Amino acid sequence: MGALAFLDGALAWGLVAAAVPFVVHLISKRRARRVPFAALELLLKSQRRTARSIRLRQLLLLLVRTLLIAALALALARPVLRAEQAEGQRAAPLVVVVALDVSASMQTRLDGRTHLERARAMALARVRAEADDVRVGVVACDRAPRDVSPPSFDRAAAIAAIEGERGGHGFADLVACTAHAAALARAVEGDGERRVVVLSDLAAHGVGGSASAAEAAGVTIEWARVIDEEPPPNHALLDVQVRRTSGRSGEALQVAISAERWLGPAVDVPADLLVGGRRAARLALPLSPGRAIERSFHHATGGDAPESAPAGGARIAVSLEHDAFELDDQVELPFELPPPLKVIVVDGAPQALPFQDEVFYLETALRGANGGPSGLALEVVGPDQVRASTFAGARVVVLANVARLDDAAAAALIEHTRAGGGVLVSVGDQTDVEWANRALGELLYAPLRGSKGQALLDDASVADVLTLTRFRTEHPVLRGLAQGEELPGLGRVRTHTFMLMEPGSTPAGDVLVRFSNGAPALVERDVGDGRALLLLTSIDRDWSDLAIRPGFLPLVRQIALYLGGALDDGTTRLVHVGERAMLRVPRGVDELVVRAPSGRETTVRADGAATLTFADTDEVGIYTVLARTEGGEPRVLGAERFTALLDARESDPTPADADALARATPTGARSHASGGRDDDLQLWPFLFLAAAALVLVEGGLVRRSA
Amino acid sequence: MSDAAPAAGSPAALLPAATVYGIAPLELRARVVADGVLAGGHRSKRFGSSSEFAEHKLYAPGDDLRRLDWRAFARLDRYFVRRHLDETTIEVALVVDTSGSMAYAGGARGRYSTSKLEAAKTWAAALAWLAVHHGDAVGVSLFAGAERVQLAPRARRDQLGVVLDALAAVQPSGSTALAETLEAVAERLTRRALVVVISDLFDCGADEGLRALEPLGVLRRMGCDALILHTLDRDELELPFDGVVRFEDLEGDRVVQVEAPLVRDSYLEELRAFLDTARLTAARLDVRWHLAPTDDPPVRVLAEALHGTALLRGGR
């Protein structure tokens, strides 16, 4: 005979309501209505005649009503008759350790209850059903196993621990958790069976790991699935990337999403792009099980921040139609469009005909299509107009084929760069090598020697024209332009003249691109807090056809953003729950405060470091980072905000099969699977039937009485 | 009668116009031919001097020569005297139960109606009006534990007012002493009469076959006609109470607390037995018995009660 247990033990208190009919009976007897009546003699006779049968019927009615309420209360508490245990398990065990899965997938909601709520109810029923002389412990299977209640006779502690588990957003390795629980059970001294009850959705992703090598002889693992039916199909957003692009109407956002579906038939799932809380676009994703798909939203921003932007930046969200597991159906991202980046272009060779102007192509590329907003505030000046004050407020300065500047302006330019600004120097026929080496030497990768045309090259093995090659594709400037090791938009650039570096000099910086003859084409040098890029050919068509190649526009835009320190702005910063997030620490900041989506704040001391690692990414959602200085008010670091995504493994609801459970069982341990449908006798349907029958009996008795 | 509405509680209020007009087309007739002396609308068993021919009779010495039918003598050569039906008036004795049980006016499910006594007063007043209207003598006897008011039947025009005053003044109280009252009424009647008993017949010895009605048998043997208007409230006929009810006796200290729905069936059985006893007793005594629920229209009650005897004849 199995043990009786309640899946919703708290509702068993409803049994108290069974006393209601009796109380009502007593009250109604005391509060009889008084009626002066004439035919009392007839009443007395009828009462004498029927007193016994009435009393019997009343008692029967009282009994039926009491049973009816008791049956309903019991049925709501969902009693089950636990299956008879296997041979050898009938005796009370020495210890029972309940391993409660609190991973993200336990937030799946079916019929109004989450898996975790079911697991808690089953755990409570299990704890209450154990005899008083059995030790009970509780382990929470979270990102790492947590001992929430060590094995003891203290039922209240175990129950409080179970009721206190609210579940997390992380991935739980049930194999590790089970091994941990088994070790906990084995640590109890004494003789007798040691039992581990794993309450989980038992999805395959949780038991995919190999079993622990730790010995677990004498331990019985009971794999208890919290739902009887098949798990519901699930779809999830696996990744969302937001980047700034230029569209026909100007600035735009490209939101690339990746989604997948598990179980069930192929369906079209609506996906919404929400900007500032409002739906901006919708896609239908044709999702079929086992195949991830990628799609993109394009949302024109008109160069302005999205509407309804809250303080600290706007929020962009992508939302799939909600299913039973909602945690992976929506990803919310922080997004902030920075103010326009001020770029000063010094045109060293202005021409009357626009297309012959040194900066015609550069200016066209940076101004954006149709002269629309591009996120860059461009100002073109001649070398004569440049003063020391010209660079005030500028983030990027471009010297295009500039012969020379006055000394004060050159010094201001270097200071501007040291302070964190960016400089792009392109050479040409106007370039005064001597002046450049002297005045701008600190910005240059190496001293310039002079220009050299291909015709002057004495190496016969080199073709007539030079191409660009040996790209540093991982460099931010070239990121996104590369396909493998090649840059399709730049690979066929033909250059016939370039600037030579002084041989024998010690370069200070990196070469990002080289000419096909091995000479540097694009080099970078860090200057103080700023950076300087040097293009060793002309930026117009005089020495090279770079300016008319498809890769020119994204290249110069990325260079401008990179030099302005804005290349990373407006792009997505994503981590998965449990992963570490790298945080940049601004100068002078003592500590960072990371505010989790739930509002929980964690303070991380900087101690002079330029970057910090934040590991407590245990919630799905947007994390806000605040910088705090000694005695100052905390300020939000908009660029440091990041989003934690659900671990995609938790989205896969495919149930584990018996083999997987057997493999997940610790070495030496016995195991068996249990579940309401297979092993436990569900008593509540019978109770509901009994209640229905009692309603009929009660109705019959009342009708007979009436 | 005045068109103005009578004041509530006044004697006239006992006799609503609707009731009077409803009954007015009816003629009150005694079931038996009363032997009165006053000319009226009732047929007498005696042959008298009315204009309505009854039969011829061979002359015998002593017969009134004024009634000799000379035309018959001329045709048949034998002496016949004409005999005519005599027209007499009757005495109507109204015996009204005013005991405490007659105060019941319903109340189950919040539905209150006219009390049994009020209904009895209305019916008695209507009958008195009818009697006076037809020149009959009318008297009333109001009883409870003992006879409280007794007015001997008189045919005077002002008798109606006297009867109505007596009816209006009486209030329900005390127990029931029907037998004694009927015996007293029988003693007072000097000639044949119509005795109308209006009562709920509770506490009249139902277990002993309603022995309290036995004096009606005496009255029948005296040649009187008798009618029992057995008045009951709808609650008493159906016991429509819900829940637990504490019933308190209107004529004593008895109390019964029951769950009304549970005793309803057996109560109705007892009631049926009680009504059967009343009907059978009335039949044994050769007395008319009519069950008169208080919520039935008075006109219908009186019309049906009097119709059964063929005493009423429509139109005038």
Interface residues (C-beta under 8 A of the other chain):
Chain A: S28 K29 R31 A32 R33 R34 V35 P36 F37 A38 A39 L40 E41 L42 L43 L44 K45 S46 Q47 R49 T50 I54 R57 Q58 S705 A706
Chain B: S101 M102 A103 Y104 G107 A108 K116 D200 F202 D203 A206 L232 D233 D235 E236 F241 G243 V244 V245 R246 F247 E248 D249 L250 E251 G252 R254 V256 Q257 V258 E259 P261 L262 V263 R264 D265 S266 Y267 E269 E270 L271 F274
